Amino acid sequence: MSVCQKSNGRKLAYAEGICYAERTMKTSTICVQSGWNPKKGEPRVLPIYQSTTFKYETSEQMARLFDLEEAGFFYTRLQNPTNECVAKKIAELEGGVAAILTSSGQAASFYSIFNICEAGDHFVSTSAIYGGTFNLFAVTFKKLGIEVTFVDQDAPEEEIQKAFRPNTKCLFSETISNPSLQVLDIRKMADIAHKNGVPLIVDNTFATPMNCRPFEHGADIVMHSTTKYMDGHATQVGGVIVDSGKFDWAAHADKFPGLTQPDDSYHGLVYTQAFGAGAYITKCTVQLMRDLGSIPSPMNAFLLNLGLETLHLRVPRHCENAQKVAEFLETQPDVAWINYAGLPSNKYYALAQKQFDGGRTCGVVTFGIKGGRERAIKFMDRLKLASIVTHVADARTCVLHPASHTHRQLSDEQLIEAGVKPDLIRFSVGIEDAEDIIDDLKQALAAIQ
């Protein structure tokens, strides 16, 4: 368990996954080596600490843990060694100082906002986001008394600025939107957020830190659905929130009282004073996770770590295959349109080349079939190698029709606002041989003639 030193010399325990990671190794080495560093006689592979609780010798020791005055593990909902090691690895991959694992990407989205917003507050989000997140923000947060304003991320700065209010607490977006594949200009959005004294929170699920590290472009907080590329095998559902440690909460103390004013549930502790750069994740862990749960099981964290160990190998292959698939689809007469930022014809091509490592974006391609929604569905039903599943970013190629599946709760107007056309097919390119994937597309296109 990592600890920090308070000015009076009293050690304060960091909560789960908090680390001050210096990114001294290359990304590929971090994927394999970081997080778990066994000592003499300990298991070489990260162990699964499948225990709800941990033993101590005296009542005083346990009391100090509950008061955040001593480092250690006491209950898995708050702290678990397996989970902490995996959170530390992801924090290092993103170049952040602190991270917390959650039970799902949806939980990560919820916690990232709710950690700094309460009833009566407001936040701004881009409209082209995952349908489940859109519903969380527009419907569920409204029930909690938190209001959201959706904006077009491609709009001019002055247009986006109009959405901000005195009670606005953050700006949220996705590096690459799911499923519309709009590429976020992170620096532009970070500048807008900081101009208004709020952090930029970015969902980096599709890009992964292999292709983009949003902190390097001005983002303050990054989250992922680790269910996707980080796991890579569709074996576990999970999420993570990573803090850059760079946003100065104390400089905007009136906006963020939860971080800068005493917390009565911890004897008046002030997170920014006690934990410095780790304040945001500490509060998220010891307050939100304490009260709301949503912690992943150690087994899920273990499986996630296995996926992370090959992330640096899989993501380039996903992107290489997706590029070939996109180039093939662009030549097909039955394809009405195609969206993939790796194509020079794409509106986001220049931004992708500037913002992503090697110009790689992700392994997801979206396109439409001439003839509209019904023909698109017919095409999908003819695919053989690609599976129709409610998933994306798997080692196996999969496909989905968002308007009929993940986004079916949205109205036609909301679909358009979220960048989802009725005929949009989300094609998640796996790591199989690209020629076999393209052959599957060819036979499906031929079958709908």
C-alpha positions in Angstrom: 0.0 0.0 0.0 1.4 3.3 -1.0 1.5 6.1 1.5 2.0 9.8 1.6 3.7 11.9 4.3 1.6 14.8 5.8 3.4 18.0 6.9 3.1 17.0 10.5 4.8 13.7 9.9 1.6 11.6 10.3 1.3 8.9 7.7 -2.0 8.9 5.9 -3.0 5.7 4.0 -3.8 6.0 0.4 -6.9 4.1 -0.7 -7.0 1.4 -3.3 -4.7 1.7 -6.3 -3.1 5.0 -5.4 0.4 5.4 -6.6 2.9 8.0 -7.6 4.0 6.2 -10.8 7.0 7.6 -12.7 6.7 6.4 -16.2 10.3 5.4 -16.6 9.7 2.2 -18.6 8.3 1.9 -22.2 4.6 1.2 -22.5 5.1 -2.4 -23.6 7.3 -3.1 -20.6 4.7 -1.5 -18.2 2.0 -3.9 -19.7 4.1 -6.9 -18.7 6.1 -5.9 -15.7 4.3 -3.2 -13.7 1.9 -3.5 -10.8 3.1 -6.6 -9.1 6.7 -6.8 -7.9 7.2 -10.0 -6.0 9.8 -10.2 -3.2 11.9 -13.3 -2.3 9.7 -16.4 -2.2 6.5 -14.7 -3.4 4.5 -15.8 -6.5 5.9 -14.5 -9.8 2.4 -14.1 -11.2 0.0 -11.7 -9.5 -1.9 -13.7 -6.9 -5.7 -13.6 -6.5 -6.3 -12.3 -3.0 -9.9 -13.7 -2.9 -10.7 -12.6 0.6 -13.3 -10.2 1.9 -11.2 -9.1 4.9 -7.6 -9.0 6.4 -6.4 -9.8 9.9 -4.7 -7.4 12.3 -3.3 -7.9 15.8 -5.0 -5.1 17.7 -8.1 -3.1 17.7 -6.0 0.1 17.5 -4.4 -1.1 14.3 -7.9 -1.5 12.7 -9.1 1.8 14.0 -6.2 3.6 12.4 -7.0 2.0 9.1 -10.6 3.2 9.2 -9.4 6.7 10.1 -7.0 6.7 7.1 -4.1 7.2 9.4 -2.2 4.0 8.5 -1.6 2.1 5.3 -3.0 -1.4 4.9 -5.9 -3.6 3.7 -8.9 -4.3 5.8 -12.0 -4.8 3.6 -12.0 -5.6 -0.2 -14.8 -3.1 -1.0 -12.2 -0.4 -0.2 -8.8 -2.1 -0.5 -7.5 -5.4 -2.0 -3.9 -6.2 -3.0 -4.9 -7.8 -6.4 -7.0 -4.8 -7.4 -4.4 -2.3 -6.2 -1.7 -3.9 -8.4 -3.8 -3.7 -11.5 -4.9 -0.1 -10.8 -1.3 0.9 -10.3 -0.4 -0.7 -13.7 -3.2 1.2 -15.5 -2.1 4.5 -13.8 1.4 4.0 -15.1 0.1 3.2 -18.6 -1.9 6.5 -18.6 0.9 8.5 -16.9 -1.3 9.3 -13.9 -0.7 9.4 -10.2 -3.7 7.5 -8.9 -6.3 5.0 -10.1 -9.3 3.0 -8.8 -10.9 0.0 -10.4 -14.7 -0.2 -10.6 -17.0 -3.1 -11.3 -17.9 -1.8 -14.8 -17.2 1.0 -17.2 -20.6 2.4 -16.4 -19.7 2.6 -12.7 -16.5 4.4 -13.7 -18.5 7.0 -15.7 -20.9 7.5 -12.8 -18.1 7.8 -10.1 -16.0 10.1 -12.2 -18.8 12.7 -12.3 -20.5 12.0 -8.9 -17.2 12.4 -7.1 -17.3 16.2 -7.8 -21.0 16.8 -8.5 -24.0 16.8 -6.1 -27.6 17.9 -6.2 -27.9 21.4 -7.7 -24.7 21.1 -9.8 -24.3 21.0 -13.5 -21.8 19.5 -16.0 -21.2 19.6 -19.7 -20.8 16.6 -21.9 -20.2 16.1 -25.6 -23.3 14.5 -27.2 -21.4 11.8 -29.2 -20.9 9.4 -26.4 -21.8 5.8 -25.6 -25.6 5.3 -25.4 -25.5 4.0 -21.9 -23.5 7.0 -20.7 -25.9 9.3 -22.5 -28.8 7.8 -20.6 -26.9 7.9 -17.3 -26.2 11.6 -17.8 -29.6 12.6 -19.2 -31.9 10.5 -17.1 -30.4 9.1 -14.0 -28.3 12.1 -13.0 -31.4 14.2 -13.4 -33.1 12.1 -10.7 -30.1 13.0 -8.4 -30.6 16.7 -9.0 -27.5 17.0 -11.3 -28.1 18.6 -14.7 -26.2 18.0 -17.9 -25.9 20.1 -21.1 -24.8 18.2 -24.2 -22.7 20.0 -26.8 -21.3 19.2 -30.3 -17.6 18.5 -29.8 -16.8 19.8 -33.3 -18.5 23.1 -32.7 -16.4 26.3 -32.4 -15.1 27.1 -28.9 -17.4 30.1 -28.5 -20.4 27.8 -29.1 -19.3 25.2 -26.5 -18.6 28.0 -24.0 -22.3 29.0 -24.0 -23.1 25.7 -22.2 -21.0 26.5 -19.1 -22.7 28.0 -16.0 -21.4 29.2 -12.6 -22.4 25.8 -11.1 -20.7 23.7 -13.9 -18.2 21.2 -12.3 -16.6 19.4 -15.3 -16.5 18.7 -19.0 -16.8 15.1 -20.1 -16.1 13.5 -23.5 -14.7 10.4 -25.2 -11.4 10.2 -27.0 -13.0 8.3 -29.8 -16.8 8.2 -29.5 -18.7 5.0 -29.3 -20.1 4.2 -31.9 -19.9 7.3 -34.1 -16.1 7.3 -34.0 -15.8 11.1 -33.7 -12.2 12.0 -32.7 -12.0 14.5 -29.8 -9.6 17.4 -30.1 -8.4 16.9 -26.5 -6.3 20.1 -26.3 -9.2 22.2 -27.5 -11.6 20.8 -25.0 -9.0 20.9 -22.1 -8.4 24.6 -22.8 -12.2 25.3 -22.7 -12.6 23.3 -19.4 -9.6 25.0 -17.7 -10.8 28.4 -18.9 -13.9 27.7 -16.8 -12.0 26.3 -13.8 -13.2 22.7 -14.2 -11.4 19.5 -15.1 -11.7 17.6 -18.4 -12.7 14.0 -17.9 -12.1 11.7 -20.9 -13.3 8.2 -21.6 -10.2 6.7 -23.4 -11.7 3.2 -23.9 -11.4 3.0 -27.6 -8.0 4.5 -28.1 -6.3 2.9 -25.0 -3.0 4.3 -23.7 -1.3 2.3 -26.5 -2.6 4.9 -29.0 -3.3 8.0 -27.0 -2.6 9.3 -23.5 -5.0 12.2 -22.9 -3.0 13.6 -20.0 -0.3 14.6 -22.5 -2.9 16.7 -24.3 -4.3 18.5 -21.3 -7.0 16.1 -19.9 -7.2 15.8 -16.1 -9.1 12.6 -15.5 -9.2 9.5 -17.7 -11.6 6.5 -17.4 -12.0 3.3 -19.2 -14.4 0.4 -19.6 -11.7 -2.2 -19.0 -14.3 -4.7 -20.4 -13.1 -3.7 -23.8 -9.5 -3.7 -25.2 -7.8 -3.8 -21.8 -9.4 -7.2 -21.1 -9.5 -8.1 -24.7 -11.1 -11.5 -24.3 -14.7 -10.8 -23.1 -14.0 -12.6 -19.8 -14.8 -9.8 -17.3 -16.7 -6.6 -16.9 -14.8 -3.7 -15.3 -13.8 -0.1 -15.3 -11.1 2.2 -14.0 -10.7 5.9 -13.2 -7.2 7.5 -13.4 -6.2 10.9 -12.1 -3.4 12.9 -13.6 -2.9 14.7 -10.3 -2.5 18.0 -12.2 -5.8 19.7 -11.7 -5.6 22.2 -8.8 -8.7 21.6 -6.8 -7.7 24.0 -4.1 -7.4 26.9 -6.6 -11.1 26.4 -7.3 -12.1 25.5 -3.7 -15.6 27.1 -3.9 -16.5 24.8 -6.8 -15.3 21.6 -5.2 -16.2 21.7 -1.5 -16.3 17.9 -1.3 -12.5 17.9 -1.9 -11.5 21.2 -0.2 -13.8 21.3 2.9 -13.9 19.0 5.9 -15.5 15.5 5.5 -17.5 14.9 8.7 -17.4 11.1 8.0 -13.6 11.2 8.6 -13.4 13.5 11.6 -13.1 16.7 9.5 -10.4 15.5 7.1 -9.8 17.7 4.1 -8.8 15.6 1.1 -6.7 18.2 -0.7 -4.8 19.0 2.4 -4.2 15.4 3.5 -3.6 13.7 0.2 -2.5 16.4 -2.3 -2.4 15.0 -5.8 -4.2 11.9 -4.6 -7.2 13.8 -3.3 -9.6 12.9 -6.1 -9.1 9.2 -6.1 -8.9 9.0 -2.3 -12.3 10.6 -2.0 -13.7 8.4 -4.7 -12.5 5.3 -2.9 -13.1 6.0 0.8 -16.3 7.9 0.3 -18.1 6.7 -2.9 -16.9 3.2 -2.9 -17.4 2.9 0.8 -21.1 4.0 0.5 -22.1 2.7 -3.0 -19.9 -0.3 -3.6 -19.2 -1.3 -7.3 -15.8 -2.8 -6.6 -14.6 -5.5 -8.9 -13.9 -8.9 -7.5 -10.1 -9.8 -7.2 -10.7 -12.6 -9.8 -11.9 -10.1 -12.3 -8.9 -7.9 -11.6 -6.7 -10.9 -12.1 -8.3 -11.6 -15.5 -8.0 -8.0 -16.4 -4.2 -8.1 -15.7 -3.8 -11.0 -18.0 -5.3 -8.9 -20.8 -3.1 -5.9 -20.0 0.0 -8.1 -20.4 -0.7 -8.4 -24.1 -2.4 -5.0 -24.7 0.7 -3.7 -26.5 0.6 -6.6 -28.9 -3.1 -6.8 -29.6 -4.0 -3.1 -30.1 -1.6 -2.6 -33.1 -3.0 -5.8 -34.7 -6.6 -4.5 -34.2 -5.7 -1.2 -35.8 -3.7 -2.9 -38.7 -6.7 -5.1 -39.5 -9.2 -2.3 -39.1 -7.2 -0.2 -41.6 -7.3 -3.0 -44.2 -11.1 -3.6 -43.6 -11.8 0.2 -43.9 -9.8 0.4 -47.2 -11.7 -2.6 -48.5 -15.2 -1.2 -47.5 -14.4 2.2 -49.0 -14.2 0.5 -52.5 -17.5 -1.4 -52.3 -20.5 -0.1 -54.3 -23.0 -1.4 -51.7 -21.4 0.6 -48.9 -23.2 4.0 -48.6 -20.6 5.6 -46.3 -17.7 4.6 -44.1 -16.2 6.3 -41.0 -12.6 5.4 -39.9 -10.1 8.1 -39.0 -7.3 6.0 -40.5 -8.6 6.8 -44.0 -7.1 10.0 -45.6 -10.6 10.8 -46.8 -11.9 11.0 -43.2 -12.6 14.4 -41.6 -10.6 13.4 -38.5 -7.6 12.0 -40.4 -5.3 15.0 -39.7 -6.3 15.2 -36.1 -5.7 11.5 -35.6 -2.3 11.7 -37.2 -1.4 14.5 -34.8 -2.9 13.1 -31.6 -2.5 9.3 -31.8 0.7 7.3 -31.7 1.5 6.4 -35.3 -1.9 7.7 -36.4 -3.5 4.6 -35.0 -7.0 5.1 -33.6 -8.8 1.9 -32.7 -10.0 -1.4 -34.2 -13.6 -0.3 -34.7 -15.0 0.7 -38.1 -18.5 2.1 -38.7 -20.3 2.1 -42.0 -23.7 2.0 -43.7 -25.2 -0.2 -46.3 -27.2 1.2 -49.2 -30.8 0.5 -48.7 -31.1 1.7 -45.1 -31.7 0.0 -41.8 -33.4 -3.1 -43.0 -30.7 -3.9 -45.6 -28.0 -3.2 -43.0 -29.6 -5.8 -40.6 -29.9 -8.3 -43.5 -26.2 -7.8 -44.2 -25.3 -8.4 -40.5 -27.3 -11.6 -40.4 -25.3 -13.0 -43.3 -22.0 -12.6 -41.6 -20.4 -15.9 -40.5 -17.0 -15.1 -38.9 -18.2 -11.9 -37.3 -20.5 -12.5 -34.4 -23.5 -10.3 -33.5 -22.9 -9.6 -29.8 -23.5 -6.7 -27.4 -19.8 -6.1 -27.1 -16.9 -4.4 -28.8 -13.1 -4.4 -28.7 -12.8 -8.1 -28.4 -10.0 -10.3 -29.8 -12.7 -11.8 -32.0 -14.4 -9.8 -34.7 -17.9 -8.8 -33.7 -20.7 -6.6 -35.1 -23.7 -4.6 -33.8 -26.5 -2.4 -35.1 -26.6 0.3 -32.3 -29.9 1.8 -33.3 -31.5 -1.6 -32.7 -29.4 -2.6 -29.8 -27.2 -0.5 -27.5 -28.9 2.8 -28.4 -32.5 1.6 -28.8 -33.6 3.6 -25.7 -32.8 6.8 -27.6 -35.3 8.7 -29.9 -34.5 9.3 -33.5 -33.6 12.9 -32.6 -31.2 11.7 -29.8 -29.7 9.1 -32.1 -28.8 11.9 -34.6 -27.5 14.0 -31.7 -25.3 11.2 -30.6 -23.9 10.7 -34.1 -25.7 7.4 -34.6 -27.3 7.0 -38.0 -30.2 4.5 -38.3 -28.1 2.4 -40.8 -24.9 2.5 -38.8 -23.1 -0.8 -38.4 -20.4 -1.0 -35.7 -17.8 -3.5 -36.9 -15.3 -4.3 -34.3 -12.3 -5.8 -36.1 -10.6 -8.6 -34.2 -7.0 -10.0 -34.4 -7.8 -12.9 -36.8 -6.2 -12.8 -40.2 -7.4 -9.7 -42.0 -7.9 -11.7 -45.3 -10.4 -14.0 -43.5 -12.3 -11.0 -42.1 -12.5 -9.3 -45.5 -13.7 -12.6 -47.1 -16.5 -12.7 -44.6 -17.5 -9.2 -45.5 -17.4 -10.1 -49.2 -19.7 -13.1 -48.9 -22.2 -11.1 -46.7 -22.3 -8.3 -49.3 -22.8 -10.8 -52.1 -25.6 -12.5 -50.2 -27.8 -9.3 -50.0 -27.7 -8.7 -53.8 
